[in-house]
Amino acid sequence: MKIARIEDLHANAGWRNFSFLKITTDDGLVGWSEYTEADGSRGLTAVIHGMTEPLIGTDPRAVQAIESMLYVKQVQAPNGVNQRAIAAIVNALLDIKGKALGVPVYELFGGPIRTRIPVYWSHCGTYRVRDHELVGAPPLRTYDDIAALGAEVKRRGYTALKTNILPWDGEKLTSFVPGFGRSPGYPELNCDRSVLASLRKQLAAFREGAGPDMGLHLDVNYHFKTEGNLQVAKAVEPFDLAWLEIDTWDPASLALIRGKAPCPIASLESVTGRRAFRPFLDAYATDVAIIDVIWNGFLESIKIAAMAEAYEVNVAPHNYYGHLCSAVSAHFCAVVPNFRVMEIDIDSVAWRDELFINAPMMENGALVLPDRPGWGVDVNEAAVRAHPPKGK
């Protein structure tokens, strides 16, 4: 068996694009992975092709050997886009290997510990504030709307949700993304008292609608520096958060926040590679290590999880993509012992399901682990081509 062809496909996903890597062997097997060119990854497709061209004619089943070779080839510029390219390649090769052997990928790693994966409804309210037409849901404009959404999450059988900061501008709820340069407040990233006041009302509304048993998570991304994150941690104390999620590149700062926070701290979703995770684990900076299996790749992700377990730290996948990514993350959740909970976007564009064959099933707030060979989810190429990507 040899790698014969490498292709990339892209589909409009509303406020972003979904991107797919397709690796075909000389005997007709197809391996799929999903990736994104958003979030600092512009040009990732070109990097993937640059790395995969030398693989034409090689055996795709030697996955660890290929990953190790690709790492060495880019060792002078590790992590970032290069690591995300390696991840996309490795994930597609594992799909081929599972299909070649007729088994799900998780069977290659000792079999599943769990076959039902607890999930939380991510970006709960966030997409309905900024893109409700694409989601096909009523707009989220008031705190009463937030309470109604919390009740919807509970009614649909989910036991946990995660929201982002949605400030009140005097007339309606708005998006808050200064840490990504998409709303006022950058580059200072100071924490305004009005933002804290509206955050308290937002969390109170979610708690009112969803009830006391709902796992309530808050993600503040890179929107504050240490001072602001400490103020947020103080503000959220009355709402019994499952975790406060914070992004920072400084382990000591995160450890400082964790030591003062009234709830567990989750972090590290943007970190790639064991070597980059290690300083945060050495600093005991986080209660939950968030691992992006799509950016790290499956092989590297399970190694990071094993390293985290040595520090008594549980892990959770960063997963806000399409159904193929959800399947890859579910396989990860199935095989790592130190699993916490899985992120998944419930709100998305109306045509998301069309883009995938055998999309994962959700039952009572859990993802049912696929039992088909490979990842168990394939891309519907006709549907992808029917929704051409935004931009070039």
Backbone hydrogen bonds, N-H to C=O, Kabsch-Sander energy under -0.5 kcal/mol:
donor,donor_aa,acceptor,acceptor_aa,energy
3,I,58,T,-2.4
4,A,24,T,-2.8
5,R,24,T,-2.0
7,E,22,K,-2.6
9,L,20,F,-2.2
11,A,18,F,-2.6
12,N,387,H,-2.5
13,A,16,R,-2.8
15,W,13,A,-1.1
18,F,11,A,-2.6
19,S,35,Y,-1.5
20,F,9,L,-2.9
21,L,33,S,-2.6
22,K,7,E,-2.9
23,I,21,L,-0.5
23,I,31,G,-2.6
24,T,5,R,-2.8
24,T,22,K,-0.5
25,T,29,L,-2.5
26,D,2,K,-2.3
28,G,25,T,-1.7
31,G,23,I,-3.0
33,S,21,L,-1.6
35,Y,19,S,-2.5
41,S,38,A,-0.6
44,L,41,S,-2.1
47,V,43,G,-1.6
48,I,44,L,-2.7
49,H,45,T,-2.2
50,G,46,A,-2.2
51,M,47,V,-2.0
52,T,48,I,-2.3
53,E,49,H,-2.0
55,L,52,T,-1.9
56,I,52,T,-0.6
56,I,53,E,-1.3
57,G,3,I,-2.8
58,T,55,L,-2.4
62,A,59,D,-1.0
63,V,61,R,-1.9
66,I,62,A,-2.3
67,E,63,V,-2.8
68,S,64,Q,-2.6
69,M,65,A,-2.0
70,L,66,I,-2.7
71,Y,67,E,-2.3
72,V,68,S,-2.0
73,K,69,M,-2.1
74,Q,70,L,-1.0
74,Q,71,Y,-0.7
75,V,72,V,-1.2
77,A,74,Q,-2.2
82,N,79,N,-1.0
83,Q,79,N,-1.0
84,R,80,G,-1.9
85,A,81,V,-2.1
86,I,82,N,-2.2
87,A,83,Q,-2.4
88,A,84,R,-1.9
89,I,85,A,-2.0
90,V,86,I,-2.9
91,N,87,A,-2.6
92,A,88,A,-1.6
93,L,89,I,-2.3
94,L,90,V,-2.3
95,D,91,N,-1.3
96,I,92,A,-1.8
97,K,93,L,-2.5
98,G,94,L,-2.6
99,K,95,D,-2.1
100,A,96,I,-2.9
101,L,97,K,-1.8
102,G,98,G,-0.9
103,V,98,G,-2.5
105,V,374,G,-1.9
107,E,104,P,-1.4
108,L,105,V,-2.0
109,F,106,Y,-1.2
110,G,107,E,-0.8
111,G,106,Y,-2.0
113,I,334,A,-3.7
114,R,334,A,-0.8
117,I,367,L,-2.9
119,V,365,G,-1.7
120,Y,342,M,-2.3
121,W,160,A,-2.2
122,S,120,Y,-0.8
122,S,344,I,-2.9
124,C,121,W,-0.5
124,C,162,K,-3.1
125,G,123,H,-0.6
127,Y,123,H,-1.2
129,V,125,G,-1.4
130,R,126,T,-1.4
131,D,127,Y,-3.2
135,V,131,D,-1.9
136,G,132,H,-1.8
137,A,132,H,-1.9
140,L,128,R,-1.5
141,R,139,P,-0.8
146,I,142,T,-1.5
147,A,143,Y,-2.2
148,A,144,D,-2.1
149,L,145,D,-2.2
150,G,146,I,-2.5
151,A,147,A,-1.9
152,E,148,A,-1.9
153,V,149,L,-2.5
154,K,150,G,-1.8
155,R,151,A,-2.6
156,R,152,E,-2.1
157,G,154,K,-1.6
158,Y,153,V,-1.9
161,L,215,G,-2.9
162,K,121,W,-2.9
163,T,217,H,-2.2
165,I,219,D,-0.6
169,D,167,P,-0.5
169,D,172,K,-2.6
173,L,141,R,-0.9
174,T,167,P,-2.4
176,F,165,I,-0.5
180,F,177,V,-1.1
181,G,178,P,-1.8
182,R,177,V,-2.2
186,Y,183,S,-0.6
189,L,185,G,-3.2
192,D,190,N,-0.7
196,L,192,D,-1.7
197,A,193,R,-2.3
198,S,194,S,-2.3
199,L,195,V,-2.1
200,R,196,L,-2.1
201,K,197,A,-1.6
202,Q,198,S,-2.4
203,L,199,L,-2.7
204,A,200,R,-2.2
205,A,201,K,-2.1
206,F,202,Q,-2.2
207,R,203,L,-2.5
208,E,204,A,-2.3
209,G,205,A,-2.5
210,A,206,F,-3.0
211,G,207,R,-1.9
214,M,211,G,-1.0
215,G,159,T,-3.0
216,L,214,M,-0.8
217,H,161,L,-2.5
217,H,215,G,-0.6
218,L,243,W,-1.8
219,D,163,T,-2.4
220,V,218,L,-0.5
220,V,245,E,-2.8
223,H,220,V,-2.1
225,K,189,L,-1.1
229,N,225,K,-2.5
230,L,226,T,-2.1
231,Q,227,E,-1.6
232,V,228,G,-2.4
233,A,229,N,-2.5
234,K,230,L,-1.8
235,A,231,Q,-2.0
236,V,232,V,-2.0
237,E,234,K,-0.8
239,F,236,V,-2.1
240,D,237,E,-1.1
242,A,216,L,-2.7
243,W,216,L,-0.8
244,L,264,P,-2.5
245,E,218,L,-3.6
245,E,243,W,-0.5
246,I,244,L,-0.5
246,I,266,A,-2.2
247,D,221,N,-2.4
254,L,250,D,-2.0
255,A,251,P,-2.4
256,L,252,A,-2.2
257,I,253,S,-2.2
258,R,254,L,-2.6
259,G,255,A,-2.1
260,K,256,L,-0.8
260,K,257,I,-1.0
261,A,257,I,-1.8
266,A,244,L,-2.0
267,S,288,V,-1.9
271,V,268,L,-1.4
276,A,273,G,-0.7
277,F,273,G,-1.6
278,R,274,R,-2.0
280,F,277,F,-0.8
281,L,277,F,-1.9
282,D,278,R,-3.1
283,A,279,P,-1.4
284,Y,281,L,-1.5
285,A,280,F,-2.3
287,D,265,I,-2.3
288,V,265,I,-1.8
289,A,314,N,-2.5
290,I,267,S,-3.2
290,I,288,V,-0.7
291,I,289,A,-0.5
291,I,316,A,-2.2
293,V,291,I,-0.9
296,N,292,D,-2.4
297,G,293,V,-1.5
301,S,297,G,-2.3
302,I,298,F,-2.1
303,K,299,L,-1.2
304,I,300,E,-2.3
305,A,301,S,-2.5
306,A,302,I,-1.9
307,M,303,K,-2.1
308,A,304,I,-2.6
309,E,305,A,-2.0
310,A,306,A,-1.1
311,Y,308,A,-1.5
312,E,309,E,-1.9
313,V,308,A,-1.9
314,N,287,D,-0.9
315,V,338,N,-3.0
316,A,289,A,-1.8
318,H,291,I,-1.7
319,N,317,P,-0.7
326,S,322,G,-1.7
327,A,323,H,-2.1
328,V,324,L,-2.3
329,S,325,C,-2.8
330,A,326,S,-2.1
331,H,327,A,-2.1
332,F,328,V,-1.7
333,C,329,S,-2.6
334,A,330,A,-1.9
335,V,331,H,-1.2
335,V,332,F,-0.7
336,V,332,F,-1.7
339,F,337,P,-1.5
340,R,315,V,-2.5
342,M,118,P,-2.3
343,E,317,P,-0.9
344,I,120,Y,-1.5
346,I,122,S,-0.5
346,I,344,I,-0.6
350,A,134,L,-0.8
352,R,349,V,-1.7
354,E,351,W,-0.6
355,L,351,W,-0.8
355,L,352,R,-1.3
356,F,353,D,-1.3
357,I,378,D,-3.5
361,M,368,V,-0.6
363,E,366,A,-3.0
366,A,363,E,-1.0
367,L,117,I,-2.7
368,V,361,M,-2.8
369,L,115,T,-2.9
369,L,367,L,-0.6
374,G,103,V,-2.4
376,G,373,P,-1.2
378,D,357,I,-1.7
380,N,355,L,-2.3
381,E,379,V,-1.2
384,V,380,N,-2.3
385,R,381,E,-2.4
386,A,382,A,-1.3
387,H,383,A,-0.6
387,H,384,V,-1.2
